[in-house]
Amino acid sequence: MRIREYRPEDCKEVFELFFNTVHSVNIKDYSQEQVNAWVRKDIDIEVWGESLLKHYSIVAEENNTIIGFGDIDEIGYLDRLFVHKDYQNRGVATAICNRLEQKILKGKVITQSSITAKTFFEKRGYKVIKEQQVERKGLFLTNYIMEKII
């Protein structure tokens, strides 16, 4: 596995990974209607890709295939962390998260964790600040605001 910075030409592959992971992995904790509202094929992929370029965004690759990605902004908000459905529980998320957290020298990292990722973040020392309901296309999804002091 190799970790490198995200490039604009990665956008389509990264979005497909995101879509497929939510629809095949997160489905264990959310209903079909909820994952459909969370991640839709009809998003503006250029806008989505631009949001990755505004943050420190990285991808993990294996055999020239992107198997995971994540991003963090300059104040420590870890926005996205997703691993390909076929590469779950192989240390990909840990490697990506380690690299993202290294960008924050001192302070805290905050994320909004899905139900699915909550245990992963807790094992890394993140604490739940608040459980919340977020609205997507008229449906509500549970997630957790979590933080880790660096």
ZARONU-894680 format. One record per atom (N, C-alpha, C): x, y, z; atom name. Coordinates in nm, 4 decimals. Each point is the difference from the previous one (the first is absolute). Layout:
# ZARONU-894680
{{X Y Z} CA}
...
# end
This chain:
# ZARONU-894680
{{0.0850 -0.1186 0.0000} N}
{{-0.0850 0.1186 0.0000} CA}
{{0.0887 0.1236 0.0000} C}
{{-0.0368 0.0949 -0.0824} N}
{{0.0722 0.1266 -0.0092} CA}
{{-0.0984 0.1135 0.0273} C}
{{0.0422 0.0963 0.0815} N}
{{-0.0840 0.1164 0.0275} CA}
{{0.0625 0.1201 -0.0693} C}
{{-0.0842 0.0749 -0.0686} N}
{{0.0471 0.1190 -0.0706} CA}
{{-0.1077 0.1071 0.0071} C}
{{0.0368 0.1211 -0.0383} N}
{{-0.0972 0.1087 -0.0011} CA}
{{-0.1007 -0.0205 -0.1127} C}
{{-0.1203 0.0422 0.0265} N}
{{-0.1098 -0.0037 -0.0972} CA}
{{0.0329 0.0920 -0.1168} C}
{{-0.0388 -0.0429 -0.1205} N}
{{0.0157 0.0807 -0.1207} CA}
{{-0.1366 0.0143 -0.0675} C}
{{-0.0234 0.1085 -0.0719} N}
{{-0.1300 0.0203 -0.0645} CA}
{{-0.0441 -0.1179 -0.0880} C}
{{0.0932 -0.0649 -0.0640} N}
{{-0.0372 -0.1131 -0.0864} CA}
{{-0.0473 -0.1228 0.0788} C}
{{0.0133 0.0030 0.1330} N}
{{-0.0495 -0.1087 0.0855} CA}
{{-0.1495 0.0119 0.0287} C}
{{-0.0580 0.1135 -0.0301} N}
{{-0.1347 0.0329 0.0466} CA}
{{-0.1038 -0.1082 -0.0316} C}
{{-0.0080 -0.0427 -0.1232} N}
{{-0.1021 -0.0970 -0.0381} CA}
{{0.0169 -0.1311 0.0763} C}
{{0.1234 -0.0495 0.0074} N}
{{0.0250 -0.1266 0.0700} CA}
{{-0.0277 0.0129 0.1502} C}
{{0.0375 0.1134 0.0580} N}
{{-0.0242 0.0229 0.1426} CA}
{{-0.1497 0.0092 0.0279} C}
{{-0.0730 0.0703 -0.0870} N}
{{-0.1445 0.0084 0.0221} CA}
{{-0.0652 -0.1376 -0.0121} C}
{{0.0408 -0.0806 -0.0963} N}
{{-0.0553 -0.1353 -0.0148} CA}
{{0.0276 -0.0838 0.1243} C}
{{0.1207 0.0132 0.0551} N}
{{0.0331 -0.0712 0.1230} CA}
{{-0.0937 0.0443 0.1123} C}
{{-0.0169 0.1307 0.0147} N}
{{-0.0887 0.0564 0.1018} CA}
{{-0.1422 -0.0540 -0.0163} C}
{{-0.0532 0.0094 -0.1191} N}
{{-0.1363 -0.0467 -0.0284} CA}
{{-0.0141 -0.1487 0.0333} C}
{{0.0917 -0.0802 -0.0507} N}
{{-0.0096 -0.1452 0.0191} CA}
{{0.0199 -0.0409 0.1448} C}
{{0.0896 0.0691 0.0715} N}
{{0.0219 -0.0329 0.1408} CA}
{{-0.1238 0.0298 0.0831} C}
{{-0.0567 0.1170 -0.0172} N}
{{-0.1199 0.0343 0.0772} CA}
{{-0.1132 -0.0982 -0.0312} C}
{{-0.0158 -0.0346 -0.1273} N}
{{-0.1108 -0.0881 -0.0394} CA}
{{0.0237 -0.1475 0.0297} C}
{{0.1241 -0.0386 0.0301} N}
{{0.0233 -0.1416 0.0307} CA}
{{0.0498 -0.0248 0.1420} C}
{{0.0673 0.0982 0.0621} N}
{{0.0524 -0.0176 0.1356} CA}
{{-0.0896 0.0699 0.1022} C}
{{-0.0308 0.1270 -0.0240} N}
{{-0.0817 0.0755 0.0959} CA}
{{-0.1447 -0.0473 0.0036} C}
{{-0.0405 -0.0758 -0.0993} N}
{{-0.1378 -0.0520 -0.0055} CA}
{{-0.0303 -0.0884 0.1206} C}
{{0.1032 -0.0512 0.0665} N}
{{-0.0269 -0.0833 0.1185} CA}
{{-0.0546 0.0823 0.1168} C}
{{0.0248 0.1324 -0.0026} N}
{{-0.0444 0.0867 0.1097} CA}
{{-0.1069 0.1009 -0.0396} C}
{{-0.0273 0.0100 -0.1280} N}
{{-0.0968 0.0972 -0.0507} CA}
{{-0.0921 -0.0709 -0.0991} C}
{{-0.1201 0.0528 -0.0159} N}
{{-0.0953 -0.0593 -0.0945} CA}
{{0.0390 0.0328 -0.1442} C}
{{-0.0576 -0.0727 -0.0935} N}
{{0.0248 0.0265 -0.1417} CA}
{{-0.0383 0.1441 -0.0346} C}
{{-0.1119 0.0470 0.0531} N}
{{-0.0442 0.1375 -0.0260} CA}
{{0.1010 0.1009 0.0545} C}
{{0.0556 -0.0293 0.1168} N}
{{0.0975 0.0918 0.0593} CA}
{{0.1297 0.0058 -0.0812} C}
{{0.0521 -0.1151 -0.0430} N}
{{0.1242 0.0052 -0.0785} CA}
{{-0.0242 0.0623 -0.1369} C}
{{-0.1193 -0.0205 -0.0561} N}
{{-0.0333 0.0651 -0.1277} CA}
{{-0.0030 0.1515 0.0151} C}
{{-0.0489 0.0493 0.1139} N}
{{-0.0042 0.1444 0.0247} CA}
{{0.1391 0.0546 0.0324} C}
{{0.0805 -0.0799 0.0668} N}
{{0.1346 0.0402 0.0412} CA}
{{0.0903 0.0185 -0.1214} C}
{{0.0026 -0.0980 -0.0876} N}
{{0.0893 0.0030 -0.1162} CA}
{{-0.0818 -0.0319 -0.1240} C}
{{-0.0093 0.0997 -0.0875} N}
{{-0.0785 -0.0145 -0.1230} CA}
{{0.0917 0.0105 -0.1206} C}
{{-0.0368 -0.0648 -0.1063} N}
{{0.0776 0.0054 -0.1245} CA}
{{-0.0145 0.1354 -0.0695} C}
{{-0.1035 0.0766 0.0325} N}
{{-0.0266 0.1239 -0.0726} CA}
{{0.0690 0.1234 0.0597} C}
{{0.1019 -0.0197 0.0824} N}
{{0.0695 0.1163 0.0556} CA}
{{0.0866 0.0657 -0.1073} C}
{{0.0382 0.1228 0.0241} N}
{{0.0922 0.0695 -0.0891} CA}
{{0.1407 -0.0442 0.0380} C}
{{0.0543 -0.0938 -0.0762} N}
{{0.1291 -0.0603 0.0337} CA}
{{0.1145 0.1019 -0.0030} C}
{{-0.0117 0.1030 -0.0830} N}
{{0.1038 0.1036 -0.0028} CA}
{{0.0048 0.0761 0.1318} C}
{{-0.1163 0.0357 0.0535} N}
{{-0.0067 0.0697 0.1292} CA}
{{0.0542 -0.0910 0.1102} C}
{{-0.0377 -0.1266 -0.0060} N}
{{0.0462 -0.0963 0.1000} CA}
{{0.1530 -0.0108 -0.0064} C}
{{0.0543 -0.0111 -0.1193} N}
{{0.1444 -0.0082 -0.0169} CA}
{{0.0713 0.1252 0.0462} C}
{{-0.0603 0.1162 -0.0236} N}
{{0.0590 0.1260 0.0450} CA}
{{0.0088 0.0053 0.1521} C}
{{-0.0973 -0.0590 0.0679} N}
{{0.0047 -0.0005 0.1465} CA}
{{0.1191 -0.0814 0.0501} C}
{{0.0355 -0.1059 -0.0718} N}
{{0.1187 -0.0774 0.0381} CA}
{{0.1279 0.0803 -0.0225} C}
{{0.0015 0.0812 -0.1036} N}
{{0.1186 0.0815 -0.0287} CA}
{{0.0197 0.1118 0.1021} C}
{{-0.1067 0.0419 0.0670} N}
{{0.0108 0.1061 0.1007} CA}
{{0.0601 -0.0512 0.1302} C}
{{0.0008 -0.1303 0.0195} N}
{{0.0529 -0.0621 0.1221} CA}
{{0.1288 -0.0753 -0.0324} C}
{{0.0665 -0.0466 0.1036} N}
{{0.1095 -0.0952 -0.0186} CA}
{{-0.0681 -0.1345 -0.0213} C}
{{0.0042 -0.0484 -0.1217} N}
{{-0.0698 -0.1227 -0.0377} CA}
{{0.1006 -0.1012 -0.0523} C}
{{-0.0163 -0.1241 0.0436} N}
{{0.0913 -0.1061 -0.0405} CA}
{{-0.0785 -0.1223 -0.0453} C}
{{0.0677 -0.0833 -0.0764} N}
{{-0.0569 -0.1275 -0.0426} CA}
{{0.0983 -0.1109 0.0342} C}
{{-0.0532 -0.1183 0.0216} N}
{{0.0808 -0.1209 0.0145} CA}
{{-0.0201 -0.0808 -0.1268} C}
{{0.1090 -0.0484 -0.0555} N}
{{-0.0055 -0.0772 -0.1241} CA}
{{0.0630 -0.1369 0.0199} C}
{{-0.0520 -0.0950 -0.0746} N}
{{0.0610 -0.1314 -0.0085} CA}
{{-0.0206 -0.0482 -0.1425} C}
{{0.1065 -0.0407 -0.0649} N}
{{-0.0062 -0.0454 -0.1399} CA}
{{-0.0703 0.1018 -0.0895} C}
{{0.0350 0.1277 0.0167} N}
{{-0.0558 0.1104 -0.0795} CA}
{{-0.1506 0.0174 0.0151} C}
{{-0.0555 -0.0499 0.1090} N}
{{-0.1419 0.0183 0.0312} CA}
{{-0.0106 0.0752 0.1315} C}
{{-0.0844 0.1009 0.0037} N}
{{-0.0228 0.0737 0.1248} CA}
{{-0.0862 -0.0870 0.0914} C}
{{0.0535 -0.0274 0.1196} N}
{{-0.0700 -0.0873 0.0941} CA}
{{-0.0496 0.0754 0.1237} C}
{{0.0298 0.1290 0.0075} N}
{{-0.0485 0.0807 0.1110} CA}
{{0.0387 0.1452 -0.0203} C}
{{-0.0679 0.0877 0.0719} N}
{{0.0323 0.1428 -0.0070} CA}
{{-0.0480 0.0691 0.1260} C}
{{0.0564 0.1162 0.0238} N}
{{-0.0412 0.0807 0.1128} CA}
{{0.0454 0.1430 -0.0176} C}
{{-0.0607 0.0899 0.0768} N}
{{0.0399 0.1406 -0.0064} CA}
{{-0.0206 0.0684 0.1339} C}
{{0.0818 0.1029 0.0214} N}
{{-0.0064 0.0788 0.1226} CA}
{{0.0284 0.1450 -0.0377} C}
{{-0.0658 0.0933 0.0688} N}
{{0.0264 0.1413 -0.0310} CA}
{{0.1054 0.0563 0.0957} C}
{{0.0322 0.1267 -0.0182} N}
{{0.1095 0.0613 0.0753} CA}
{{-0.0307 0.0185 0.1482} C}
{{-0.1257 -0.0047 0.0385} N}
{{-0.0315 0.0155 0.1433} CA}
{{-0.0255 -0.1335 0.0700} C}
{{0.0162 -0.1110 -0.0728} N}
{{-0.0119 -0.1307 0.0628} CA}
{{-0.1329 -0.0694 -0.0178} C}
{{-0.0804 0.0436 -0.0969} N}
{{-0.1256 -0.0693 -0.0271} CA}
{{0.0264 -0.1127 -0.0993} C}
{{-0.0100 -0.1229 0.0470} N}
{{0.0164 -0.1175 -0.0844} CA}
{{-0.1356 -0.0257 -0.0656} C}
{{-0.0102 0.0339 -0.1266} N}
{{-0.1284 -0.0012 -0.0693} CA}
{{-0.0394 -0.1394 -0.0487} C}
{{0.0883 -0.0640 -0.0755} N}
{{-0.0329 -0.1297 -0.0599} CA}
{{0.1117 -0.0995 0.0274} C}
{{-0.0396 -0.1251 0.0219} N}
{{0.0926 -0.1119 0.0138} CA}
{{-0.0766 -0.1245 -0.0429} C}
{{0.0335 -0.0497 -0.1182} N}
{{-0.0732 -0.1146 -0.0557} CA}
{{0.0973 -0.0997 -0.0607} C}
{{-0.0326 -0.1271 0.0169} N}
{{0.0817 -0.1098 -0.0510} CA}
{{-0.0853 -0.0855 -0.0922} C}
{{0.0590 -0.0399 -0.1106} N}
{{-0.0657 -0.0867 -0.0988} CA}
{{-0.0623 -0.1204 0.0699} C}
{{-0.1170 -0.0383 -0.0445} N}
{{-0.0743 -0.1096 0.0638} CA}
{{0.0795 -0.1306 0.0051} C}
{{0.0897 -0.0219 -0.0955} N}
{{0.0785 -0.1237 -0.0039} CA}
{{0.1291 0.0077 0.0803} C}
{{0.0268 0.1134 0.0640} N}
{{0.1239 0.0185 0.0755} CA}
{{-0.0266 0.0382 0.1458} C}
{{-0.1176 -0.0324 0.0496} N}
{{-0.0356 0.0290 0.1386} CA}
{{0.0853 -0.0850 0.0950} C}
{{0.0313 0.0561 0.1174} N}
{{0.0709 -0.0703 0.1074} CA}
{{0.1384 -0.0506 -0.0408} C}
{{0.0686 0.0802 -0.0819} N}
{{0.1360 -0.0359 -0.0424} CA}
{{0.1006 0.1096 0.0335} C}
{{-0.0393 0.0951 0.0835} N}
{{0.0915 0.1052 0.0414} CA}
{{0.0021 0.1225 -0.0903} C}
{{-0.0858 0.0031 -0.1003} N}
{{-0.0022 0.1127 -0.0938} CA}
{{-0.0460 0.1273 0.0710} C}
{{-0.1105 -0.0072 0.0709} N}
{{-0.0515 0.1183 0.0701} CA}
{{0.0998 0.0483 0.1055} C}
{{0.0643 -0.0926 0.0682} N}
{{0.0998 0.0370 0.1006} CA}
{{0.1155 0.0767 -0.0641} C}
{{0.0499 -0.0498 -0.1115} N}
{{0.1119 0.0668 -0.0680} CA}
{{-0.0399 0.1396 -0.0480} C}
{{-0.1181 0.0120 -0.0567} N}
{{-0.0473 0.1301 -0.0478} CA}
{{-0.0196 0.0955 0.1178} C}
{{-0.0657 -0.0471 0.1042} N}
{{-0.0279 0.0846 0.1163} CA}
{{0.1301 0.0433 0.0685} C}
{{0.0983 -0.0905 0.0081} N}
{{0.1295 0.0380 0.0577} CA}
{{0.0585 0.1186 -0.0747} C}
{{-0.0033 -0.0059 -0.1318} N}
{{0.0583 0.1063 -0.0830} CA}
{{-0.0791 0.1302 0.0162} C}
{{-0.1323 -0.0101 0.0041} N}
{{-0.0818 0.1201 0.0157} CA}
{{0.0246 0.0658 0.1353} C}
{{0.0046 -0.0810 0.1049} N}
{{0.0203 0.0544 0.1343} CA}
{{0.1379 0.0653 0.0136} C}
{{0.0988 -0.0479 -0.0751} N}
{{0.1343 0.0588 0.0063} CA}
{{0.0005 0.1441 -0.0493} C}
{{-0.0992 0.0391 -0.0778} N}
{{-0.0081 0.1376 -0.0494} CA}
{{-0.0344 0.0986 0.1106} C}
{{-0.0573 -0.0504 0.1086} N}
{{-0.0368 0.0848 0.1137} CA}
{{0.1069 -0.0200 0.1075} C}
{{0.0867 0.0979 0.0158} N}
{{0.1130 -0.0157 0.0914} CA}
{{-0.0426 0.0050 0.1459} C}
{{-0.0954 0.0852 0.0292} N}
{{-0.0488 0.0135 0.1367} CA}
{{-0.1416 0.0534 -0.0067} C}
{{-0.0833 -0.0455 0.0898} N}
{{-0.1388 0.0438 0.0007} CA}
{{-0.0921 -0.1199 0.0005} C}
{{-0.1016 0.0070 -0.0850} N}
{{-0.0932 -0.1123 -0.0033} CA}
{{-0.0468 -0.0253 -0.1421} C}
{{-0.0408 -0.1242 -0.0204} N}
{{-0.0609 -0.0416 -0.1256} CA}
{{-0.1467 -0.0274 0.0308} C}
{{-0.0874 0.0526 -0.0848} N}
{{-0.1440 -0.0199 0.0157} CA}
{{-0.0525 -0.0681 -0.1248} C}
{{-0.0924 -0.0920 0.0187} N}
{{-0.0638 -0.0659 -0.1133} CA}
{{-0.1462 -0.0242 0.0316} C}
{{-0.0771 -0.0224 -0.1040} N}
{{-0.1377 -0.0454 0.0145} CA}
{{-0.0014 -0.1442 -0.0468} C}
{{-0.0025 -0.0907 0.0942} N}
{{0.0115 -0.1419 -0.0291} CA}
{{-0.1359 -0.0639 -0.0246} C}
{{-0.0032 -0.0884 -0.0966} N}
{{-0.1189 -0.0826 -0.0201} CA}
{{-0.0091 -0.1020 0.1134} C}
{{-0.1131 -0.0643 0.0111} N}
{{-0.0147 -0.1114 0.0943} CA}
{{0.1067 -0.1046 -0.0324} C}
{{0.0197 -0.0260 -0.1284} N}
{{0.0917 -0.1030 -0.0463} CA}
{{0.1431 0.0265 0.0440} C}
{{0.0450 0.1249 -0.0035} N}
{{0.1395 0.0334 0.0305} CA}
{{0.0244 0.0344 0.1468} C}
{{-0.1031 0.0107 0.0789} N}
{{0.0132 0.0459 0.1388} CA}
{{0.1002 -0.0836 0.0795} C}
{{-0.0073 -0.1305 -0.0069} N}
{{0.0912 -0.0875 0.0747} CA}
{{0.1441 0.0207 -0.0449} C}
{{0.0217 0.0154 -0.1302} N}
{{0.1340 0.0266 -0.0521} CA}
{{0.0590 0.1250 0.0657} C}
{{-0.0767 0.1069 0.0014} N}
{{0.0503 0.1246 0.0584} CA}
{{0.0192 -0.0125 0.1509} C}
{{-0.0901 -0.0694 0.0679} N}
{{0.0159 -0.0183 0.1446} CA}
{{0.1302 -0.0737 0.0311} C}
{{0.0338 -0.1011 -0.0782} N}
{{0.1250 -0.0741 0.0206} CA}
{{0.1220 0.0883 -0.0207} C}
{{-0.0152 0.1079 -0.0752} N}
{{0.1101 0.0939 -0.0253} CA}
{{0.0056 0.1112 0.1050} C}
{{-0.0878 -0.0042 0.0982} N}
{{0.0022 0.1001 0.1059} CA}
{{-0.0965 0.1157 -0.0175} C}
{{-0.0869 -0.0086 -0.1000} N}
{{-0.1016 0.1036 -0.0185} CA}
{{-0.1104 -0.0195 0.1030} C}
{{-0.0547 0.1100 0.0459} N}
{{-0.1108 -0.0022 0.0966} CA}
{{-0.1239 0.0599 -0.0656} C}
{{-0.1151 -0.0589 0.0313} N}
{{-0.1259 0.0530 -0.0503} CA}
{{-0.0320 0.1280 0.0766} C}
{{-0.0199 0.1074 -0.0749} N}
{{-0.0410 0.1276 0.0585} CA}
{{-0.1518 0.0081 -0.0004} C}
{{-0.0593 -0.0501 -0.1101} N}
{{-0.1447 0.0111 -0.0128} CA}
{{-0.0501 -0.0967 -0.1065} C}
{{-0.1101 -0.0665 0.0283} N}
{{-0.0729 -0.0751 -0.1028} CA}
{{-0.0958 0.0988 -0.0649} C}
{{-0.0140 -0.0093 -0.1306} N}
{{-0.0896 0.0930 -0.0685} CA}
{{-0.0740 -0.0692 -0.1138} C}
{{-0.1036 0.0663 -0.0449} N}
{{-0.0767 -0.0439 -0.1160} CA}
{{0.0245 0.1022 -0.1109} C}
{{0.0542 -0.0462 -0.1123} N}
{{0.0229 0.0902 -0.1131} CA}
{{-0.1025 -0.0312 -0.1086} C}
{{-0.0472 0.1036 -0.0659} N}
{{-0.1040 -0.0149 -0.1015} CA}
{{0.0610 -0.0071 -0.1386} C}
{{-0.0417 -0.0996 -0.0748} N}
{{0.0397 -0.0162 -0.1396} CA}
{{-0.1248 -0.0333 -0.0802} C}
{{-0.0370 0.0912 -0.0883} N}
{{-0.1163 -0.0233 -0.0879} CA}
{{-0.1247 -0.0393 0.0792} C}
{{-0.0217 0.0667 0.1135} N}
{{-0.1201 -0.0232 0.0796} CA}
{{0.0083 -0.1193 0.0936} C}
{{0.1104 -0.0725 -0.0001} N}
{{0.0189 -0.1137 0.0910} CA}
{{0.1050 0.0372 0.1039} C}
{{-0.0102 -0.0593 0.1173} N}
{{0.0945 0.0280 0.1067} CA}
{{0.0913 -0.1198 0.0217} C}
{{0.1292 0.0300 0.0138} N}
{{0.1018 -0.1016 0.0228} CA}
{{0.0724 0.0328 0.1297} C}
{{0.0245 -0.1011 0.0812} N}
{{0.0757 0.0182 0.1231} CA}
{{0.1483 0.0041 -0.0326} C}
{{0.0697 0.0967 0.0575} N}
{{0.1453 -0.0024 -0.0004} CA}
{{0.0498 0.0624 0.1301} C}
{{0.1318 0.0039 0.0153} N}
{{0.0599 0.0429 0.1263} CA}
{{0.1078 0.1038 -0.0264} C}
{{-0.0086 0.1101 0.0723} N}
{{0.1114 0.0944 -0.0003} CA}
{{0.1011 -0.0577 0.0994} C}
{{0.1212 -0.0224 -0.0488} N}
{{0.1044 -0.0606 0.0813} CA}
{{0.1251 0.0859 -0.0084} C}
{{0.0807 -0.0036 0.1064} N}
{{0.1252 0.0757 -0.0014} CA}
{{0.1110 -0.0775 0.0653} C}
{{0.1207 0.0328 -0.0428} N}
{{0.1212 -0.0582 0.0573} CA}
{{0.0979 0.1136 0.0222} C}
{{0.0561 0.0056 0.1195} N}
{{0.1014 0.1000 0.0312} CA}
{{0.1334 -0.0538 -0.0504} C}
{{0.0685 0.0836 -0.0758} N}
{{0.1312 -0.0399 -0.0566} CA}
{{0.1107 0.0582 0.0860} C}
# end
